[in-house]
Amino acid sequence: MPDFTELNVDGTNGNDGVTGDYRMNRHRIYFCKTSAPRPYAVQLFQNFPQHFNQKAAEVKKGAHKHHGQPTFEFSGYIDLSEINDNLPETKDASFGAHDDWVAVKHYDKSRGFTAQTLKRNYLEAGEKAARAAADTSWHKIDDAAIEKFISVNQYHFLAGRRSWVIGPACEFDHDIVPSDIDTLMVFETAAIERVSRWEYLPGAKFFDKQTKVIWATLLRNYVQNMGLQRQDHRPWAGCTQKDGVSFVYKHVGTKDEMIAASRKMCRIHRNLWPSANTS
């Protein structure tokens, strides 16, 4: 069995557990273009952990590849029982560590990259410890509950893809930014996702809350770490602004609604779902 299985947003590729609404979101920050050319997207990709890492979560380059492509391992500690009462309580860090893996699906050095969420098909240390504890404990531990925890824990919380793109603001806001203004830049991340398993569905609001913090922090970290000047700008229609980052969230119930609602977004983020442009 391969190390990973891709979690497609529409439930294809054998991931029939994907459930809930199609969840689309965009987070954007504006900055001033530097006078000397800089490889913005290359520096984002190569130093992604440095720009991402924060109090809520961290990421590192994965030791495993997927079909020869790089992976990233997102990690944090969470009690799965807070998301769903049917999952076992896991307050000990060695048992409660949850990692979310993604694989790079497309990388354009001039623009950015797209990542696909994954199910991990091998055991991590915490899962091995949980299984060993069930086998050796003097008091009874429900083997079925441990195996359930392991199987659920191997899934990224979300099925789908996220994209990170950096480019001239006129490409994003051609209706409000004239094409001859080439000094204003945008860094935007966007996603089309669904909950990867029904066990995670009760935590859907939690995921939205966390992503608003995590991705806004990434954008601000990148601008600060790169020594760039953040630029305030008029928000685009329907978005919310907070601490220099604009964002919008939209949930729809069907694939057809998702395709219609994401058409404009996919003109910028060209590989957001398997049937959009190239995979």
C-alpha positions in Angstrom: 0.0 0.0 0.0 1.3 3.5 -0.8 2.1 5.8 2.1 -0.8 8.1 1.2 -4.2 8.3 -0.4 -5.5 11.5 -1.9 -8.7 12.9 -0.4 -10.5 14.3 -3.3 -13.2 16.9 -2.6 -15.9 15.1 -4.6 -15.3 11.8 -2.8 -13.7 10.1 -5.8 -10.5 8.1 -5.5 -12.1 5.7 -3.0 -12.7 8.3 -0.4 -16.4 7.7 0.0 -16.3 9.1 3.6 -16.1 12.7 2.5 -19.2 14.6 3.6 -20.9 17.9 4.3 -21.0 21.1 2.3 -18.4 22.2 -0.2 -16.4 24.8 1.7 -14.7 27.6 -0.2 -12.6 30.3 1.3 -10.1 33.0 0.2 -7.6 35.0 2.4 -5.7 37.9 0.8 -3.1 40.5 1.8 -1.8 43.4 -0.3 1.8 44.6 -0.4 4.0 47.0 -2.3 6.2 45.5 -5.0 9.9 45.9 -4.4 12.0 48.0 -6.7 14.3 45.0 -7.4 12.8 41.8 -8.8 12.3 39.1 -6.2 11.2 35.5 -6.6 8.2 35.8 -4.3 6.7 32.4 -5.0 10.0 30.6 -4.8 10.8 32.1 -1.4 7.3 31.2 -0.2 7.7 27.6 -1.3 11.2 27.0 -0.1 10.6 28.7 3.3 7.0 27.7 3.8 7.5 26.3 7.4 9.3 29.5 8.4 6.4 31.7 7.2 3.7 29.4 8.5 4.8 28.3 11.9 2.7 29.9 14.7 1.3 29.3 18.1 -1.8 27.4 16.8 0.0 25.0 14.5 3.3 24.3 12.7 4.4 22.7 9.5 7.5 20.9 8.3 8.7 19.4 5.1 7.6 15.8 5.0 10.0 12.9 5.2 7.7 11.0 2.8 7.0 11.9 -0.8 3.8 11.2 -2.7 4.2 10.1 -6.3 7.6 11.7 -6.2 6.2 15.1 -5.1 7.1 16.9 -1.9 4.8 16.8 1.1 4.2 19.0 4.1 3.2 17.7 7.5 1.0 20.0 9.6 0.8 19.2 13.2 -0.8 20.2 16.5 -2.4 18.6 19.5 -6.1 18.2 19.8 -8.5 16.1 21.9 -10.5 14.4 19.2 -13.4 13.9 21.7 -13.9 17.7 21.6 -14.8 17.3 18.0 -17.0 14.3 18.3 -18.2 12.5 21.5 -18.0 9.2 19.7 -14.2 9.4 19.5 -12.1 8.4 22.5 -10.7 11.1 24.8 -7.0 11.7 24.1 -5.6 14.3 26.4 -2.1 12.8 26.6 0.1 14.4 23.8 1.6 11.1 22.8 -1.9 9.8 22.1 -3.6 13.0 21.0 -1.1 14.2 18.4 -2.9 14.7 15.0 -0.9 15.4 11.9 -2.4 16.6 8.6 -0.5 15.7 5.5 -0.7 17.4 2.1 1.2 16.8 -1.2 2.3 19.4 -3.7 0.2 18.9 -6.9 1.4 21.9 -8.9 4.3 24.3 -8.4 4.8 27.4 -10.6 7.9 29.3 -9.6 6.5 32.5 -11.0 3.1 32.2 -9.1 2.8 29.7 -6.3 1.7 26.2 -5.6 -1.3 24.0 -4.9 -1.5 21.1 -2.3 -3.8 18.1 -2.0 -4.9 16.8 1.3 -4.0 13.2 2.1 -4.9 10.2 4.2 -1.8 8.6 5.8 -1.6 4.9 5.4 1.1 4.1 8.0 1.3 4.4 11.8 2.9 7.3 13.6 4.6 7.0 17.0 1.5 8.1 19.0 -0.7 5.5 17.2 1.8 2.7 17.8 1.9 3.7 21.5 -1.8 3.7 21.7 -2.0 0.2 20.2 0.8 -1.1 22.5 -1.0 0.3 25.5 -4.1 -1.5 24.6 -2.2 -4.7 24.3 -0.2 -4.4 27.6 -2.4 -2.4 30.0 -3.5 -4.2 33.2 -6.9 -2.6 32.9 -9.1 -3.2 29.9 -8.8 -0.8 27.0 -11.3 -1.2 24.2 -9.4 -2.4 21.2 -12.1 -1.3 18.9 -12.0 2.2 20.2 -8.2 2.3 19.8 -8.4 1.1 16.2 -11.2 3.6 15.5 -9.0 6.4 16.8 -6.1 5.3 14.6 -8.2 5.0 11.5 -9.8 8.4 11.9 -6.6 10.1 13.0 -4.9 9.1 9.8 -7.2 11.4 7.8 -6.5 15.0 7.1 -9.5 16.8 8.7 -10.5 18.1 5.3 -10.7 16.6 1.8 -9.7 18.9 -1.1 -7.0 21.3 -2.2 -5.5 24.7 -1.1 -3.6 27.1 -3.4 -1.2 29.9 -2.6 -0.7 32.5 -5.4 1.3 35.7 -5.5 0.9 38.2 -8.3 0.1 41.7 -9.4 -3.1 43.0 -7.9 -4.6 43.8 -11.3 -4.8 40.0 -12.0 -7.0 39.6 -8.9 -8.9 42.8 -9.0 -9.0 43.7 -12.7 -12.3 45.4 -12.2 -11.0 47.9 -9.5 -7.2 47.9 -10.1 -6.1 49.4 -13.5 -3.7 47.2 -15.4 -1.1 49.9 -15.6 -0.7 49.9 -11.8 2.1 47.3 -11.4 3.4 48.2 -7.9 0.6 46.7 -5.9 0.9 43.0 -5.2 -1.4 40.3 -3.8 -0.6 37.2 -1.8 -3.8 35.0 -1.6 -4.5 31.5 -0.4 -7.8 29.8 -1.5 -9.3 26.4 -0.9 -12.2 24.2 -2.0 -12.7 21.5 0.7 -15.2 19.3 2.5 -15.0 17.4 5.8 -13.1 14.2 5.1 -15.1 11.9 7.4 -18.5 12.1 9.1 -16.7 11.8 12.5 -15.2 15.2 11.9 -18.4 16.8 10.8 -19.4 18.1 14.3 -16.1 20.1 14.3 -16.8 21.9 11.1 -17.3 25.3 12.8 -14.1 24.7 14.7 -12.3 24.2 11.4 -13.6 27.5 10.0 -12.5 29.3 13.1 -9.0 27.8 13.0 -8.5 28.4 9.3 -9.3 32.1 9.7 -6.5 32.4 12.3 -4.0 30.1 10.6 -4.1 31.5 7.1 -4.3 35.1 8.0 -1.3 34.6 10.2 0.6 33.0 7.4 -0.1 36.0 5.1 1.0 38.5 7.7 4.1 36.4 8.6 5.2 36.2 5.0 5.0 40.0 4.4 6.8 40.6 7.7 9.5 38.0 7.2 10.2 39.2 3.6 10.6 42.8 4.8 7.7 43.9 2.5 5.4 46.9 3.1 1.8 45.9 3.7 -0.6 48.0 1.7 -4.2 48.8 2.8 -6.6 48.5 -0.1 -10.3 48.7 -0.7 -11.8 45.3 0.0 -13.4 43.3 -2.8 -17.2 42.7 -2.8 -18.4 40.4 0.0 -15.2 40.1 1.9 -14.4 40.9 5.5 -11.2 42.7 6.6 -9.3 42.2 9.8 -5.8 43.2 10.8 -4.8 43.8 7.2 -6.2 40.6 5.8 -9.3 40.3 3.6 -11.2 37.0 3.6 -14.4 35.5 2.4 -16.1 32.1 3.2 -18.8 30.4 1.2 -20.5 27.0 1.7 -22.6 25.3 -0.9 -24.4 22.0 -0.9 -23.7 20.4 -4.3 -20.9 20.0 -6.7 -22.6 21.9 -9.4 -23.1 24.9 -7.1 -19.4 24.6 -6.2 -18.3 24.7 -9.8 -20.5 27.8 -10.5 -19.4 29.6 -7.3 -15.7 28.9 -7.7 -15.3 29.8 -11.4 -13.8 33.2 -10.8 -11.6 31.9 -8.0 -10.3 29.1 -10.2 -9.2 31.6 -12.9 -6.5 32.6 -10.4 -6.1 29.3 -8.5 -6.0 27.1 -11.5 -5.6 23.6 -9.9 -8.0 23.8 -7.0 -9.9 20.7 -7.8 -9.1 17.7 -10.0 -11.3 18.7 -12.9 -10.3 22.3 -12.9 -7.7 23.0 -15.7 -4.9 20.5 -14.9 -4.6 18.2 -11.9 
